[in-house]
Amino acid sequence: MNTFSRPDQTEPKVVVLIPCYNEEVAITSVVQDFRAALPDTPIYVYDNNSTDQTVARARAAGAIVRSESLQGKGYVIRRMFSDIDADFYILVDGDATYEAAAAPAMLQLARENRLDMVNGARVTDRVDAYRRGHVLGNRVLTGLVTSVFGRRLSDMLSGYRVFSRRFVKSFPALSSGFETETEFTVHALEQAMPIGELPTRYVERPPGSTSKLKTYSDGFRILRMIINLVKQERPLMFFSIIGAVTLLCGIGLGIPVVLDFLRTGLVPRLPTAVLSSGLVILAALSIACGLILDSVALGRREAKRLAYLALPAPPCMPEEARATQPAPVSGH
């Protein structure tokens, strides 16, 4: 019996979404593992212009295969979230690095607590699975986001998550590539959504499979996305920092000029004086822009909040079903 049932005894619709690009080596095992973990759950594989046997192998494994022609994971996410209607969405990469057996526990956590997002935090002791450079980059980028928007997650860049319908249908997907995970996190934190996190086992790709992540270029794209999101969602903070730096530079350049004028009554370094005055004026303008855009951002936040609240909350697990369920575990 499926214990993830609605209070009115009808079962919530759960789907598995797998974005894929040239994953012929891994996709069969990913689909099979999720079919074993969630036997009655539809599995959708969205192909992103693969040139290998990804589509054929996904179909042979029993997945529903669809496609997105615009290249990039962000475009695939946008298409999946637009096309599929469900109560809960399990999103996972198609590279066989995430633990399918953890999906029921993640769903249980979402159901019991009516969460809009459950993040699968990656845990591994395998160097090949999670290289030190990637670990450091993830910690730095996660630290930047959580220091601004709230410290509620430990692994911002995880590709394994459970979403509610309310999250998916209110998510303004704007990115095109791997920075979409950053958008997930900021959207949840900015809207103060109920979210959770479970540790999940993370392993290396199977032999013959290659990562599509480009460490430096994608890392800089994610950093740029973080900066843009801070500018959009926290404009007063963003422009105040710029204004403060500009003001300090202007004061630093202006102090010697002022001291010379007080001592001699002359301004021997006129270009420096003009530059200092210009920087102070720019600082004032930057702070003024931040104040104006902060009001605009408040309006945007209110609109997104109203769109979020217009959707029904995640269906909860009946009390009798909760009593028969073990506590959620990571499965590793």
N, C-alpha and C positions, 0 to 999 in steps of 0.2 A: 504493500500500500504506500502510495506517495504521501508523506507526512507534510509536505509543503502545500497544504490545502487552504482554501479561503474559509472565512468564518461561515459562509453560506454553503459550505461543502463542495463548492466547485473549485477545481485546482487552478492556481495561478499559472499563467503561461510563462515559461522560462525558455530562453533560447541561448545558444552558444554562437558567438560571432568570432570568426577567424579571418583577419586580413592576411593576404598571402601575395608574395612575389617570388617566383622561382624557388619554391620549397618542395620540390618533388621528392627529395630524400626524407624529409621529416613529416610531411602532411598526413601520410597514411597512419603513422603511429599516433599523431595528435588526435585525429578523428576517432580512431579506435579507442584510445584511452578515455576520451570524453564520453563516447557511447557506453563504455563500461562503467564509468562513474555516474552518469546520468542517463540511464537506458531509454527513457521516454522523452528525451529533450531533443528538439530539432537542432541540427548543427548546420550553420551557414558558413560556407567558405566564399569569401569575396576575393576574386582574383584580380590582380592589378597589372595586367599586361605581361603575364609570365610567358617565357619563351621555351619552357621545358614541359615536363609531363605533370605539372601541379594539378591542372584541371582534371585530367583523366584519372589520376590517382585519388583525388579527393572524391570524385563521383563513385569510383569503385569501392571506396571505403564507406560509402553511405551518406556523404554530406550533400546538402543542397548547394549547388555552385552558382554563383552570380558573378558579375564582373563590374569593374569601374575603370574607364579608359583614362581618366586624368591620373597622371603618375604621382604617387606620394601617399603615405599612410594616412595623412590628414584628410585627403580627398576620399579615401576608402571609408574612413570612420564617418564622414559626413553622409556618404551614400547609405551605409548600413543603418545609421540612426534614422535616416529619412524613410527608408523602405520598410523596416521591420517594426511591427507593433507587438509588444509583449509587456508583461508585468515586471520581469527581471531579465536583465541581459548579462551574460557572462562573456567578457571580452578577453581574448588571449591571443598571443602571437602564434604563428604557425611554424615555429622553429623547434618544437619539442624540448624546450628548455624549462617549461613551467609544469607544475605538478597537477595533473588532472584530478587526482584523488582528493585534492583540497577543495574542489568546487562545492561539494555538498556542505562542508563546514562553513564556507564563505556564504553560501545561500542561507544556511540556518542562522548565521549571525545577522544577516540582513533582515530575515523574516522576524526573528525574535525581537529585534530592537527597532524595526521599521526604518532601516538605514537607507539612505539614497546612494551611498557608495561604500563598498568594502574593498580595500586595497590589499593585494597580495604582496607583502613585503618579502623580498628575496633573501633567502638564507642559504649559504653554501660554504663548503670547505674545499671546493675544487677551484684551483687557480685558473684552469682553462675556461671555466664557466663564467667567472666574474673577475676579469683582470684588474690588477691594482689601480691602473690608470682610470678604468671605468668606475671603480669603487670610489676613488678620490673625487672624480668629477661629479658623480652622483651626490656625494656628501656635500660638496661645495654648492652645487646648484640647488639641492634640496634645502640647504641651510639658508641660502639667499631668499628663496620663496617663503619658507616658514618664518623667517625673521620679520618679513613684511606682512604676511597674511595670516599667520598663526601656526603654532607648532603642534599640529595634530597628526602628522604622518612622518614616517621615517624613510620611506622610499618613494620619492615623487615620480621617478621615471619607470616604475614597474609597468609592464605591459599586460598584467593579469588583474582584472578587476570585475566586480559585480556592480551593476548599476540598476537603479529603479527606473521605471517608466518616467517618473517625474523628473529625474535627472536628465535622461536622454532627450526628452522632448523639450526641455528648456535650455539645452546646452547650445550656445552659439558657436558652433565649430568654425573657426577662422583659419587655422593653420593648414599647411599642406603636407608636412613631413612628420618626422619623429617628435617634433615639439608639441604634438597634440597631447601627450601625457601631461605636459606642464599646464596646458589649458584645462584638462580635467581637474587637476589639483586646485588651481586658482579659482575655477568656477565653484567648486565645492566649498573652499575656504571663504571666498568672498561672500557667498550667500549664506554662510553659517549653517550649512546643511548637516544633518545627522550622518556621520560617517564612522567607519571602523577600519581596522587593519588586522590582518592575521599573517603570521610568518608562514611562508611556503617554500618548499625545497626548490632550489634552482640548480640546474645541471648544464653541462656543456652541450653544444649542438652535436648531433650524430655525425659520424665520419662522412665526409663528402659534402656536408652542408656548409655554406659560407654565410657570414653575417652581412647584412645590407647596411649596418650602421657604420658610418665613417666617423671615427672617434673625434677628430679635430673639427672638421667642417660641420658635422651635426651638433657637436658640443657648442660651437659658436652660434649656430642657429638657435639652439635652445636658450643660450645666454641672451641673444638678441630678443627672443620672444619674452623672456622674463623682464627685460628692460622695457619693452613695449607695454607689457601688461601692468607694470608698476606705473608707467606714464599714464595709461588709460584709467586704471582703477585707483591710483593714489597720486593724482597730479600735483596736489599741494606739497606732498613730500618730495616728489621728483624735482619740481621746479624750485622748491626751497633749497634743496641741496645744491643745485646749479647756481642759484642766487647767492648762497652762502660762500661757495668757492669763488665766484666772481667778485663778491664784495671783499673777501679777504685779500685777493690779488690787487684789487683797486686800492685798498687801504695800505697794503704793503708798499705799493709803488708811490702812493701819495704822501706817506709820512716824511720821507727825506725832503720832498718838495716843500711841504709845510714848514718843516724845521728851518730850511734855508730861507724861506720868506720871513719867518719870525726873527731870524738872526740878522738878515741883511735888508729886508724890505723888497727884495727882488725875486723873480722867478727865472733862474738861469736855465732850468730844464723844462722849457715849455712843452715839448712833445710828450715828456713823461707826465706832466700835469694834465694834459689833454687826455692821454690814455687812461690815467687814473680816474678822471671824472667820467669818462665813457664807461669804464667797467662798473663804477658805482651806479650809474644810470641803468646799465644792463641788468644789474642785480635787482634793482627796484622793479624793473619791467618783468623780470623772470618771476619774482614773487607775486606780482599782480596777476600775471597769466595763471599761476598756480591757483590763486584764490578764485578766479573766474572759472577755470576748468574744473575745480573741485565741486562747484555748484552743478556743472554739467554732468560730472561723474555721479553725483548724488541722484540726479534724475534718471540716469541710465541704470543705476543700481535698483532704484525703486521700480522701474519698468521690468527689469529682469526678475525681481522678487515677485511682482504681481503675476508675471507669466509662470513662474515656478509654482506659486500658490494656486493658480487656476487648475492645476493638474491634481488628480487624486493621490493621496499618500500611498506608500507601498502597502500591499495587503499583509496583515499580520498573521502570525501562526496561532491557531486556537490553543487555549490553555491546556486542553487534554493532550494535544500533540506535543506541546513543549515538555510536558511531564515525562513523556516517553523518549525524548531525545537526549543523547549524551551532550555534554558541553562541547562547543566547537574546539577542534584541535587542528594543528597545522598539518598533521599527517606525515611529517618527516622524522 
